[in-house]
Structures are given as C-alpha cells and as structure tokens.
C-alpha cells in the first residue's frame, strides 16, 4: 500500500467578505506516484487549492495533510520552511527574477533549504 502524499478531509476555505466558500472539498487523497490534472474555469479555486496545499493559505476548517504533516498545526514560519523543503511551484506567469539567469532562478530554492540542496546534490559552497 502506498503512502498518501496529500490528504484533505472536509476542507473549507472562504476569502474574507465572501458569502460562499471558494473551496468546499469533502475528501481528496493523492497517493505517492499518482498524478492528477487540476482543471476548471478562471475563479473556480484552482490556485486557492494549490495555495492551501502549499501552506500559503490556511483552511478555515477541515484537515489538510501533506506528506503526513497537518499544515494548520504549523506556525507560518514552519509552513514556509516545509514548503521550501518539500514542495515546488511553477507559476502560470513565470515569476522569475529578471536579474537572475534561468539556471539561477531554478536553483534559487536550494539556497533556502539545506535538505533540498542535498537532495539536488549541491551544497551551499558550490551553489
């Protein structure tokens, strides 16, 4: 049996001053090695869901576990560290730093996570 990398249960997220929840998800489980395709019209909550999974946003209710870690139990700093170490985002608009080369932009997260740099076979000295 494979371990779930993502488990959501009764997750609800509502933007401030909104009557309806943007995310109201009874259950979602993604196992290791499983691939999904997230599709929907503009404004349907795709980016909001990814921000919840990445710990950028916190659900108002429910359980959201990533790699076995319940994200809402972590402080903002710990969620940031978790995201830097375990997750990666590719933005629609390619939010690259214009003063860095493409390679430097790709390698930038390694500067913030020793574990990630080790997994990539780099250390901070050879950068």
Chimera marker file (.cmm) of the C-alpha trace (Angstrom):
<marker_set name="trace">
<marker id="1" x="0.000" y="0.000" z="0.000" r="1" g="1" b="0" radius="0.5"/>
<marker id="2" x="1.385" y="3.408" z="-0.964" r="1" g="1" b="0" radius="0.5"/>
<marker id="3" x="1.506" y="6.315" z="1.421" r="1" g="1" b="0" radius="0.5"/>
<marker id="4" x="-0.708" y="9.302" z="0.713" r="1" g="1" b="0" radius="0.5"/>
<marker id="5" x="1.258" y="12.424" z="-0.119" r="1" g="1" b="0" radius="0.5"/>
<marker id="6" x="-1.849" y="14.579" z="0.126" r="1" g="1" b="0" radius="0.5"/>
<marker id="7" x="-4.995" y="14.035" z="2.210" r="1" g="1" b="0" radius="0.5"/>
<marker id="8" x="-7.810" y="16.545" z="2.518" r="1" g="1" b="0" radius="0.5"/>
<marker id="9" x="-10.903" y="15.935" z="4.607" r="1" g="1" b="0" radius="0.5"/>
<marker id="10" x="-13.804" y="18.390" z="4.888" r="1" g="1" b="0" radius="0.5"/>
<marker id="11" x="-11.594" y="21.315" z="3.845" r="1" g="1" b="0" radius="0.5"/>
<marker id="12" x="-13.327" y="24.676" z="3.617" r="1" g="1" b="0" radius="0.5"/>
<marker id="13" x="-11.767" y="27.988" z="2.636" r="1" g="1" b="0" radius="0.5"/>
<marker id="14" x="-13.566" y="31.280" z="2.232" r="1" g="1" b="0" radius="0.5"/>
<marker id="15" x="-11.952" y="34.559" z="1.227" r="1" g="1" b="0" radius="0.5"/>
<marker id="16" x="-12.718" y="37.487" z="3.562" r="1" g="1" b="0" radius="0.5"/>
<marker id="17" x="-16.026" y="39.222" z="2.801" r="1" g="1" b="0" radius="0.5"/>
<marker id="18" x="-17.208" y="36.314" z="0.626" r="1" g="1" b="0" radius="0.5"/>
<marker id="19" x="-20.528" y="34.601" z="1.296" r="1" g="1" b="0" radius="0.5"/>
<marker id="20" x="-19.678" y="31.359" z="-0.491" r="1" g="1" b="0" radius="0.5"/>
<marker id="21" x="-16.687" y="29.161" z="0.177" r="1" g="1" b="0" radius="0.5"/>
<marker id="22" x="-14.106" y="29.128" z="-2.610" r="1" g="1" b="0" radius="0.5"/>
<marker id="23" x="-13.059" y="25.629" z="-1.534" r="1" g="1" b="0" radius="0.5"/>
<marker id="24" x="-15.508" y="23.152" z="-0.003" r="1" g="1" b="0" radius="0.5"/>
<marker id="25" x="-13.923" y="19.756" z="-0.505" r="1" g="1" b="0" radius="0.5"/>
<marker id="26" x="-15.275" y="16.709" z="1.347" r="1" g="1" b="0" radius="0.5"/>
<marker id="27" x="-12.323" y="14.470" z="0.523" r="1" g="1" b="0" radius="0.5"/>
<marker id="28" x="-9.240" y="14.205" z="-1.673" r="1" g="1" b="0" radius="0.5"/>
<marker id="29" x="-6.419" y="11.704" z="-1.372" r="1" g="1" b="0" radius="0.5"/>
<marker id="30" x="-3.409" y="11.514" z="-3.658" r="1" g="1" b="0" radius="0.5"/>
<marker id="31" x="-1.034" y="8.604" z="-3.217" r="1" g="1" b="0" radius="0.5"/>
<marker id="32" x="2.692" y="8.579" z="-3.872" r="1" g="1" b="0" radius="0.5"/>
<marker id="33" x="3.350" y="8.258" z="-7.600" r="1" g="1" b="0" radius="0.5"/>
<marker id="34" x="-0.208" y="9.203" z="-8.523" r="1" g="1" b="0" radius="0.5"/>
<marker id="35" x="-0.735" y="12.064" z="-10.964" r="1" g="1" b="0" radius="0.5"/>
<marker id="36" x="-3.716" y="14.348" z="-11.210" r="1" g="1" b="0" radius="0.5"/>
<marker id="37" x="-4.808" y="17.107" z="-13.561" r="1" g="1" b="0" radius="0.5"/>
<marker id="38" x="-6.458" y="20.120" z="-11.973" r="1" g="1" b="0" radius="0.5"/>
<marker id="39" x="-8.787" y="21.884" z="-14.391" r="1" g="1" b="0" radius="0.5"/>
<marker id="40" x="-11.523" y="24.472" z="-14.075" r="1" g="1" b="0" radius="0.5"/>
<marker id="41" x="-12.632" y="27.893" z="-15.231" r="1" g="1" b="0" radius="0.5"/>
<marker id="42" x="-10.999" y="31.080" z="-14.033" r="1" g="1" b="0" radius="0.5"/>
<marker id="43" x="-12.022" y="31.837" z="-10.454" r="1" g="1" b="0" radius="0.5"/>
<marker id="44" x="-13.048" y="28.273" z="-9.607" r="1" g="1" b="0" radius="0.5"/>
<marker id="45" x="-10.414" y="27.853" z="-6.866" r="1" g="1" b="0" radius="0.5"/>
<marker id="46" x="-7.528" y="26.015" z="-8.546" r="1" g="1" b="0" radius="0.5"/>
<marker id="47" x="-4.841" y="28.450" z="-7.377" r="1" g="1" b="0" radius="0.5"/>
<marker id="48" x="-6.511" y="28.721" z="-3.975" r="1" g="1" b="0" radius="0.5"/>
<marker id="49" x="-6.347" y="24.937" z="-3.586" r="1" g="1" b="0" radius="0.5"/>
<marker id="50" x="-2.661" y="24.927" z="-4.536" r="1" g="1" b="0" radius="0.5"/>
<marker id="51" x="-2.016" y="27.736" z="-2.037" r="1" g="1" b="0" radius="0.5"/>
<marker id="52" x="-3.731" y="25.675" z="0.672" r="1" g="1" b="0" radius="0.5"/>
<marker id="53" x="-1.662" y="22.591" z="-0.201" r="1" g="1" b="0" radius="0.5"/>
<marker id="54" x="1.486" y="24.726" z="-0.140" r="1" g="1" b="0" radius="0.5"/>
<marker id="55" x="0.672" y="26.218" z="3.254" r="1" g="1" b="0" radius="0.5"/>
<marker id="56" x="0.477" y="29.740" z="1.845" r="1" g="1" b="0" radius="0.5"/>
<marker id="57" x="-3.168" y="29.876" z="2.924" r="1" g="1" b="0" radius="0.5"/>
<marker id="58" x="-4.792" y="28.074" z="5.864" r="1" g="1" b="0" radius="0.5"/>
<marker id="59" x="-8.218" y="26.428" z="5.627" r="1" g="1" b="0" radius="0.5"/>
<marker id="60" x="-10.907" y="27.723" z="7.966" r="1" g="1" b="0" radius="0.5"/>
<marker id="61" x="-11.930" y="24.140" z="8.727" r="1" g="1" b="0" radius="0.5"/>
<marker id="62" x="-11.061" y="20.560" z="7.935" r="1" g="1" b="0" radius="0.5"/>
<marker id="63" x="-7.874" y="18.553" z="7.786" r="1" g="1" b="0" radius="0.5"/>
<marker id="64" x="-5.139" y="19.049" z="5.194" r="1" g="1" b="0" radius="0.5"/>
<marker id="65" x="-2.140" y="16.741" z="5.446" r="1" g="1" b="0" radius="0.5"/>
<marker id="66" x="0.847" y="16.956" z="3.112" r="1" g="1" b="0" radius="0.5"/>
<marker id="67" x="3.454" y="14.207" z="3.440" r="1" g="1" b="0" radius="0.5"/>
<marker id="68" x="1.819" y="13.257" z="6.738" r="1" g="1" b="0" radius="0.5"/>
<marker id="69" x="2.094" y="16.787" z="8.175" r="1" g="1" b="0" radius="0.5"/>
<marker id="70" x="-1.075" y="18.577" z="9.285" r="1" g="1" b="0" radius="0.5"/>
<marker id="71" x="-0.398" y="22.045" z="7.885" r="1" g="1" b="0" radius="0.5"/>
<marker id="72" x="-2.760" y="24.028" z="10.111" r="1" g="1" b="0" radius="0.5"/>
<marker id="73" x="-0.846" y="22.838" z="13.192" r="1" g="1" b="0" radius="0.5"/>
<marker id="74" x="2.335" y="24.523" z="11.924" r="1" g="1" b="0" radius="0.5"/>
<marker id="75" x="3.264" y="28.148" z="12.509" r="1" g="1" b="0" radius="0.5"/>
<marker id="76" x="3.630" y="30.374" z="9.453" r="1" g="1" b="0" radius="0.5"/>
<marker id="77" x="7.428" y="30.074" z="9.656" r="1" g="1" b="0" radius="0.5"/>
<marker id="78" x="7.239" y="26.274" z="9.872" r="1" g="1" b="0" radius="0.5"/>
<marker id="79" x="4.822" y="26.158" z="6.910" r="1" g="1" b="0" radius="0.5"/>
<marker id="80" x="7.264" y="28.312" z="4.934" r="1" g="1" b="0" radius="0.5"/>
<marker id="81" x="10.159" y="26.004" z="5.840" r="1" g="1" b="0" radius="0.5"/>
<marker id="82" x="8.065" y="22.934" z="4.982" r="1" g="1" b="0" radius="0.5"/>
<marker id="83" x="7.151" y="24.402" z="1.596" r="1" g="1" b="0" radius="0.5"/>
<marker id="84" x="10.765" y="25.324" z="0.784" r="1" g="1" b="0" radius="0.5"/>
<marker id="85" x="11.974" y="21.845" z="1.738" r="1" g="1" b="0" radius="0.5"/>
<marker id="86" x="9.263" y="19.654" z="0.225" r="1" g="1" b="0" radius="0.5"/>
<marker id="87" x="7.269" y="21.490" z="-2.449" r="1" g="1" b="0" radius="0.5"/>
<marker id="88" x="7.808" y="23.422" z="-5.637" r="1" g="1" b="0" radius="0.5"/>
<marker id="89" x="5.546" y="25.753" z="-7.559" r="1" g="1" b="0" radius="0.5"/>
<marker id="90" x="5.685" y="26.661" z="-11.225" r="1" g="1" b="0" radius="0.5"/>
<marker id="91" x="3.629" y="29.780" z="-11.661" r="1" g="1" b="0" radius="0.5"/>
<marker id="92" x="1.446" y="30.470" z="-14.687" r="1" g="1" b="0" radius="0.5"/>
<marker id="93" x="3.135" y="33.797" z="-15.288" r="1" g="1" b="0" radius="0.5"/>
<marker id="94" x="6.695" y="32.532" z="-14.779" r="1" g="1" b="0" radius="0.5"/>
<marker id="95" x="7.514" y="34.702" z="-11.769" r="1" g="1" b="0" radius="0.5"/>
<marker id="96" x="11.245" y="34.669" z="-12.410" r="1" g="1" b="0" radius="0.5"/>
<marker id="97" x="13.654" y="37.217" z="-11.001" r="1" g="1" b="0" radius="0.5"/>
<marker id="98" x="14.735" y="39.254" z="-14.028" r="1" g="1" b="0" radius="0.5"/>
<marker id="99" x="18.267" y="39.874" z="-12.735" r="1" g="1" b="0" radius="0.5"/>
<marker id="100" x="18.995" y="36.117" z="-12.435" r="1" g="1" b="0" radius="0.5"/>
<marker id="101" x="19.667" y="33.678" z="-15.254" r="1" g="1" b="0" radius="0.5"/>
<marker id="102" x="17.192" y="30.867" z="-15.879" r="1" g="1" b="0" radius="0.5"/>
<marker id="103" x="19.513" y="28.413" z="-14.115" r="1" g="1" b="0" radius="0.5"/>
<marker id="104" x="19.923" y="30.755" z="-11.130" r="1" g="1" b="0" radius="0.5"/>
<marker id="105" x="16.124" y="31.099" z="-10.868" r="1" g="1" b="0" radius="0.5"/>
<marker id="106" x="15.719" y="27.309" z="-10.904" r="1" g="1" b="0" radius="0.5"/>
<marker id="107" x="18.441" y="26.821" z="-8.284" r="1" g="1" b="0" radius="0.5"/>
<marker id="108" x="17.254" y="29.669" z="-6.034" r="1" g="1" b="0" radius="0.5"/>
<marker id="109" x="15.162" y="27.447" z="-3.677" r="1" g="1" b="0" radius="0.5"/>
<marker id="110" x="18.306" y="25.437" z="-2.868" r="1" g="1" b="0" radius="0.5"/>
<marker id="111" x="19.715" y="28.488" z="-1.079" r="1" g="1" b="0" radius="0.5"/>
<marker id="112" x="16.862" y="28.363" z="1.436" r="1" g="1" b="0" radius="0.5"/>
<marker id="113" x="16.817" y="24.647" z="2.225" r="1" g="1" b="0" radius="0.5"/>
<marker id="114" x="19.853" y="22.583" z="3.120" r="1" g="1" b="0" radius="0.5"/>
<marker id="115" x="17.802" y="19.367" z="2.704" r="1" g="1" b="0" radius="0.5"/>
<marker id="116" x="16.656" y="20.371" z="-0.770" r="1" g="1" b="0" radius="0.5"/>
<marker id="117" x="20.229" y="21.274" z="-1.769" r="1" g="1" b="0" radius="0.5"/>
<marker id="118" x="21.472" y="17.894" z="-0.513" r="1" g="1" b="0" radius="0.5"/>
<marker id="119" x="18.769" y="16.069" z="-2.475" r="1" g="1" b="0" radius="0.5"/>
<marker id="120" x="19.804" y="18.010" z="-5.566" r="1" g="1" b="0" radius="0.5"/>
<marker id="121" x="23.433" y="17.015" z="-4.997" r="1" g="1" b="0" radius="0.5"/>
<marker id="122" x="24.588" y="20.537" z="-4.200" r="1" g="1" b="0" radius="0.5"/>
<marker id="123" x="25.849" y="22.230" z="-1.107" r="1" g="1" b="0" radius="0.5"/>
<marker id="124" x="25.863" y="25.898" z="-0.239" r="1" g="1" b="0" radius="0.5"/>
<marker id="125" x="29.547" y="26.301" z="-1.169" r="1" g="1" b="0" radius="0.5"/>
<marker id="126" x="29.264" y="25.113" z="-4.771" r="1" g="1" b="0" radius="0.5"/>
<marker id="127" x="25.903" y="26.770" z="-5.058" r="1" g="1" b="0" radius="0.5"/>
<link id1="1" id2="2" r="1" g="1" b="0" radius="0.2"/>
<link id1="2" id2="3" r="1" g="1" b="0" radius="0.2"/>
<link id1="3" id2="4" r="1" g="1" b="0" radius="0.2"/>
<link id1="4" id2="5" r="1" g="1" b="0" radius="0.2"/>
<link id1="5" id2="6" r="1" g="1" b="0" radius="0.2"/>
<link id1="6" id2="7" r="1" g="1" b="0" radius="0.2"/>
<link id1="7" id2="8" r="1" g="1" b="0" radius="0.2"/>
<link id1="8" id2="9" r="1" g="1" b="0" radius="0.2"/>
<link id1="9" id2="10" r="1" g="1" b="0" radius="0.2"/>
<link id1="10" id2="11" r="1" g="1" b="0" radius="0.2"/>
<link id1="11" id2="12" r="1" g="1" b="0" radius="0.2"/>
<link id1="12" id2="13" r="1" g="1" b="0" radius="0.2"/>
<link id1="13" id2="14" r="1" g="1" b="0" radius="0.2"/>
<link id1="14" id2="15" r="1" g="1" b="0" radius="0.2"/>
<link id1="15" id2="16" r="1" g="1" b="0" radius="0.2"/>
<link id1="16" id2="17" r="1" g="1" b="0" radius="0.2"/>
<link id1="17" id2="18" r="1" g="1" b="0" radius="0.2"/>
<link id1="18" id2="19" r="1" g="1" b="0" radius="0.2"/>
<link id1="19" id2="20" r="1" g="1" b="0" radius="0.2"/>
<link id1="20" id2="21" r="1" g="1" b="0" radius="0.2"/>
<link id1="21" id2="22" r="1" g="1" b="0" radius="0.2"/>
<link id1="22" id2="23" r="1" g="1" b="0" radius="0.2"/>
<link id1="23" id2="24" r="1" g="1" b="0" radius="0.2"/>
<link id1="24" id2="25" r="1" g="1" b="0" radius="0.2"/>
<link id1="25" id2="26" r="1" g="1" b="0" radius="0.2"/>
<link id1="26" id2="27" r="1" g="1" b="0" radius="0.2"/>
<link id1="27" id2="28" r="1" g="1" b="0" radius="0.2"/>
<link id1="28" id2="29" r="1" g="1" b="0" radius="0.2"/>
<link id1="29" id2="30" r="1" g="1" b="0" radius="0.2"/>
<link id1="30" id2="31" r="1" g="1" b="0" radius="0.2"/>
<link id1="31" id2="32" r="1" g="1" b="0" radius="0.2"/>
<link id1="32" id2="33" r="1" g="1" b="0" radius="0.2"/>
<link id1="33" id2="34" r="1" g="1" b="0" radius="0.2"/>
<link id1="34" id2="35" r="1" g="1" b="0" radius="0.2"/>
<link id1="35" id2="36" r="1" g="1" b="0" radius="0.2"/>
<link id1="36" id2="37" r="1" g="1" b="0" radius="0.2"/>
<link id1="37" id2="38" r="1" g="1" b="0" radius="0.2"/>
<link id1="38" id2="39" r="1" g="1" b="0" radius="0.2"/>
<link id1="39" id2="40" r="1" g="1" b="0" radius="0.2"/>
<link id1="40" id2="41" r="1" g="1" b="0" radius="0.2"/>
<link id1="41" id2="42" r="1" g="1" b="0" radius="0.2"/>
<link id1="42" id2="43" r="1" g="1" b="0" radius="0.2"/>
<link id1="43" id2="44" r="1" g="1" b="0" radius="0.2"/>
<link id1="44" id2="45" r="1" g="1" b="0" radius="0.2"/>
<link id1="45" id2="46" r="1" g="1" b="0" radius="0.2"/>
<link id1="46" id2="47" r="1" g="1" b="0" radius="0.2"/>
<link id1="47" id2="48" r="1" g="1" b="0" radius="0.2"/>
<link id1="48" id2="49" r="1" g="1" b="0" radius="0.2"/>
<link id1="49" id2="50" r="1" g="1" b="0" radius="0.2"/>
<link id1="50" id2="51" r="1" g="1" b="0" radius="0.2"/>
<link id1="51" id2="52" r="1" g="1" b="0" radius="0.2"/>
<link id1="52" id2="53" r="1" g="1" b="0" radius="0.2"/>
<link id1="53" id2="54" r="1" g="1" b="0" radius="0.2"/>
<link id1="54" id2="55" r="1" g="1" b="0" radius="0.2"/>
<link id1="55" id2="56" r="1" g="1" b="0" radius="0.2"/>
<link id1="56" id2="57" r="1" g="1" b="0" radius="0.2"/>
<link id1="57" id2="58" r="1" g="1" b="0" radius="0.2"/>
<link id1="58" id2="59" r="1" g="1" b="0" radius="0.2"/>
<link id1="59" id2="60" r="1" g="1" b="0" radius="0.2"/>
<link id1="60" id2="61" r="1" g="1" b="0" radius="0.2"/>
<link id1="61" id2="62" r="1" g="1" b="0" radius="0.2"/>
<link id1="62" id2="63" r="1" g="1" b="0" radius="0.2"/>
<link id1="63" id2="64" r="1" g="1" b="0" radius="0.2"/>
<link id1="64" id2="65" r="1" g="1" b="0" radius="0.2"/>
<link id1="65" id2="66" r="1" g="1" b="0" radius="0.2"/>
<link id1="66" id2="67" r="1" g="1" b="0" radius="0.2"/>
<link id1="67" id2="68" r="1" g="1" b="0" radius="0.2"/>
<link id1="68" id2="69" r="1" g="1" b="0" radius="0.2"/>
<link id1="69" id2="70" r="1" g="1" b="0" radius="0.2"/>
<link id1="70" id2="71" r="1" g="1" b="0" radius="0.2"/>
<link id1="71" id2="72" r="1" g="1" b="0" radius="0.2"/>
<link id1="72" id2="73" r="1" g="1" b="0" radius="0.2"/>
<link id1="73" id2="74" r="1" g="1" b="0" radius="0.2"/>
<link id1="74" id2="75" r="1" g="1" b="0" radius="0.2"/>
<link id1="75" id2="76" r="1" g="1" b="0" radius="0.2"/>
<link id1="76" id2="77" r="1" g="1" b="0" radius="0.2"/>
<link id1="77" id2="78" r="1" g="1" b="0" radius="0.2"/>
<link id1="78" id2="79" r="1" g="1" b="0" radius="0.2"/>
<link id1="79" id2="80" r="1" g="1" b="0" radius="0.2"/>
<link id1="80" id2="81" r="1" g="1" b="0" radius="0.2"/>
<link id1="81" id2="82" r="1" g="1" b="0" radius="0.2"/>
<link id1="82" id2="83" r="1" g="1" b="0" radius="0.2"/>
<link id1="83" id2="84" r="1" g="1" b="0" radius="0.2"/>
<link id1="84" id2="85" r="1" g="1" b="0" radius="0.2"/>
<link id1="85" id2="86" r="1" g="1" b="0" radius="0.2"/>
<link id1="86" id2="87" r="1" g="1" b="0" radius="0.2"/>
<link id1="87" id2="88" r="1" g="1" b="0" radius="0.2"/>
<link id1="88" id2="89" r="1" g="1" b="0" radius="0.2"/>
<link id1="89" id2="90" r="1" g="1" b="0" radius="0.2"/>
<link id1="90" id2="91" r="1" g="1" b="0" radius="0.2"/>
<link id1="91" id2="92" r="1" g="1" b="0" radius="0.2"/>
<link id1="92" id2="93" r="1" g="1" b="0" radius="0.2"/>
<link id1="93" id2="94" r="1" g="1" b="0" radius="0.2"/>
<link id1="94" id2="95" r="1" g="1" b="0" radius="0.2"/>
<link id1="95" id2="96" r="1" g="1" b="0" radius="0.2"/>
<link id1="96" id2="97" r="1" g="1" b="0" radius="0.2"/>
<link id1="97" id2="98" r="1" g="1" b="0" radius="0.2"/>
<link id1="98" id2="99" r="1" g="1" b="0" radius="0.2"/>
<link id1="99" id2="100" r="1" g="1" b="0" radius="0.2"/>
<link id1="100" id2="101" r="1" g="1" b="0" radius="0.2"/>
<link id1="101" id2="102" r="1" g="1" b="0" radius="0.2"/>
<link id1="102" id2="103" r="1" g="1" b="0" radius="0.2"/>
<link id1="103" id2="104" r="1" g="1" b="0" radius="0.2"/>
<link id1="104" id2="105" r="1" g="1" b="0" radius="0.2"/>
<link id1="105" id2="106" r="1" g="1" b="0" radius="0.2"/>
<link id1="106" id2="107" r="1" g="1" b="0" radius="0.2"/>
<link id1="107" id2="108" r="1" g="1" b="0" radius="0.2"/>
<link id1="108" id2="109" r="1" g="1" b="0" radius="0.2"/>
<link id1="109" id2="110" r="1" g="1" b="0" radius="0.2"/>
<link id1="110" id2="111" r="1" g="1" b="0" radius="0.2"/>
<link id1="111" id2="112" r="1" g="1" b="0" radius="0.2"/>
<link id1="112" id2="113" r="1" g="1" b="0" radius="0.2"/>
<link id1="113" id2="114" r="1" g="1" b="0" radius="0.2"/>
<link id1="114" id2="115" r="1" g="1" b="0" radius="0.2"/>
<link id1="115" id2="116" r="1" g="1" b="0" radius="0.2"/>
<link id1="116" id2="117" r="1" g="1" b="0" radius="0.2"/>
<link id1="117" id2="118" r="1" g="1" b="0" radius="0.2"/>
<link id1="118" id2="119" r="1" g="1" b="0" radius="0.2"/>
<link id1="119" id2="120" r="1" g="1" b="0" radius="0.2"/>
<link id1="120" id2="121" r="1" g="1" b="0" radius="0.2"/>
<link id1="121" id2="122" r="1" g="1" b="0" radius="0.2"/>
<link id1="122" id2="123" r="1" g="1" b="0" radius="0.2"/>
<link id1="123" id2="124" r="1" g="1" b="0" radius="0.2"/>
<link id1="124" id2="125" r="1" g="1" b="0" radius="0.2"/>
<link id1="125" id2="126" r="1" g="1" b="0" radius="0.2"/>
<link id1="126" id2="127" r="1" g="1" b="0" radius="0.2"/>
</marker_set>
